[in-house]
């Protein structure tokens, strides 16, 4: 079984990678015509198609920016857990919140009939973070 500090380091790395990916998705949201959409696989597989769709904003805020904020908070909560077990429940709750949004974004991609590869990487990172935070939470309850 993974040790607590190892899990925390993995989640911290996930947070950093998630910030980078969400930053890229933010860029494709604001500059979809820049030609920098590296994840175009075909006509149906485009990040900019997803990041500029009607699902790309919640309350007028681009979801990619919300992704940056989500991963920043994930990193902050993880860093606090290196010195204290006080916020394990909050880390797990934050990941539950993330999983709910991943489900929404997968629904959006189904509705758009497209796949955003970078979004899929963000979804995978969120699921891994959720599982690891669950493990931490279960260990803390013991």
Residue pairs with C-beta under 8 A, 6 or more apart in sequence:
1 135
2 10
2 132
2 135
4 136
4 139
5 82
7 132
7 135
7 136
8 78
8 81
8 82
8 136
10 128
10 132
11 74
11 78
11 91
11 129
11 132
11 133
12 75
12 78
12 79
14 71
14 74
14 125
14 128
14 129
14 132
15 71
15 72
15 74
15 75
15 78
15 129
16 71
16 75
17 125
18 67
18 70
18 71
18 74
18 122
18 125
18 126
19 68
19 71
19 72
19 75
21 67
21 118
21 121
21 122
21 125
22 64
22 65
22 67
22 68
22 70
22 71
22 122
23 64
23 68
24 47
24 118
25 47
25 51
25 64
25 67
25 116
25 118
25 119
25 122
26 51
26 62
26 64
26 65
26 67
26 68
27 34
27 36
28 34
28 36
28 37
28 47
28 48
28 51
28 52
28 64
28 118
29 48
29 51
29 52
29 56
29 62
29 64
30 62
32 48
32 51
32 52
37 46
37 47
37 48
38 47
39 45
39 46
39 47
39 116
39 117
39 118
40 46
40 47
40 48
41 115
41 117
44 113
44 114
44 115
45 114
45 115
45 116
45 117
46 114
46 116
47 116
47 117
47 118
47 119
49 112
49 114
49 116
50 56
50 108
50 109
50 112
50 114
50 116
50 119
51 62
51 63
51 64
51 116
53 108
53 112
55 63
55 105
55 108
55 111
55 112
56 62
56 63
56 64
57 63
58 66
63 101
63 105
66 101
67 122
70 94
70 97
70 98
70 101
73 94
74 91
74 94
74 95
74 98
74 129
77 87
77 90
77 91
77 94
78 91
80 86
80 87
81 87
81 88
81 91
81 136
85 140
88 133
88 136
88 137
88 140
89 137
89 140
91 133
91 136
91 137
92 133
92 134
92 136
92 137
94 133
95 126
95 129
95 130
95 133
95 134
96 130
98 126
98 129
98 130
99 126
99 127
99 130
101 126
102 122
102 123
102 126
102 127
105 119
105 123
106 123
109 115
109 116
109 119
